[in-house]
């Protein structure tokens, strides 16, 4: 699906909680087959942007298209990995069962998961190195293992677009390596992967495209073109002095004129 | 059927009907909403009674279920306004609706058998007196039919929407992203809870309904980590509380509803204390074992650090250990004995030496890469 049609096209999107805009007039194009990081300070609306793409929050204005159509018609094309702490890990269920839940969307109403779904789930668990934990209670997992289970649950959806909310937040080194390998595997097979990310040091290393968000979209595009001191300053405002000291965009070229600042 | 059998049957069916939706209430952390619903259904019953003037009309059941759902909606409206927290919202909504119902009964319905005591506590012993008759034949107690019907509806919905309900309870966002309408499922569940509360409070009263909806699932939750098992155990505990409660009530000539509620509490207490992994006893045993385990680990690390050094003679002397580790001598002795029994160390002329197994033990504790 690596065509000229973008995987996700966000147009004039404004989301507000009451009268407080969380996202202001976002225009964002995510081309197919890229690995894009979404970065921005706390409260920048990164999670809200994901939820708006998935139709989980209602926009005050604007629209989102997934491969040219509204999300409601394209549910099967999109897989979602929410933040790990968004669910109750004491819920009485097994690791395998959580991964099988990824197939529920494809099954639709009423149809029960069967042997086929369990096999797909086991395959996905093997891909994230968690096959030995299939029958564990989910509450017994470490944070990194929980994140890998969530990733496996997204993998069984066999989608075209993967939206992941902070999958690398607070995980161990093994999990980080596993997740990165899978992100690259997904991109290699033409999938589009969008990741909310918090570590500026690793942006240039991990992603080929980046969107800098702080209520408004500051810039988006290939990392080499848009990830630099000027856009970071525009995104992070007062925090930039400390950021410049750490030289986050070291592999990016020097700030250049004509950056797309919306 | 004998009276005794009929009462027990009504109790069992009621308990199971309450325990099943109760599982989802407990998992959704909404147990207290059942308290609100069981009270406000009364308003629905009273209002419907004024319209149809017939205490046995099925309209009453529907109206009561409607009042239950209205309670949930009002509570959510209040808490969503961000001016009141959810628990306070429940505390605001249901006494208001309930007290309106109480006033209406006292003012206008005093003649009929809607009295407040019966609503709060119910009287299972009288339930078989209200017969269901069809074409002149006695088909058994009306509340047995009513509760069996409600149980069947509840079971059918649970089986049909099991997958969707499970996902919406565990991860509502994913359920919404898949298009499973978690809000609709939520109100569907609340309708079932309301319907069950109406049917049940006729027989057992609203206070006991809460006990039957919360205690069996809470006990089951401590004993299993699979949802189907939790549902089955919850139903089983409900039925068990019903049987034991009836039995105790008959033996002591006490209130059946009260005895059943006590039994649900007792079952929960037993699970809370003796559950294999999450029970109090298991936790205490685990903590004690951890304490010995950790003491042995400290001892083994100490020995490893010193056994190849010149101070070994002093540091690894069984007699001097208490001093070095600053442990009470009796405790040190215990730890050494336990470690010896496990084969972690050997004692020769009062000198302690780690075995190979002891070295591996230390290696796993220190994470391997530090050795």
Interface residues (C-beta under 8 A of the other chain):
Chain A: X51 X54 X55 X56 X72 X75 X78 X80 X82 X86 X87 X88 X91 X92 X93 X94 X98 X101 X104 X105 X107 X109 X110 X112 X113 X137 X139
Chain B: X27 X160 X163 X164 X166 X167 X169 X170 X171 X173 X174 X175 X176 X177 X178 X179 X180 X221 X224 X225 X226 X227 X229 X230
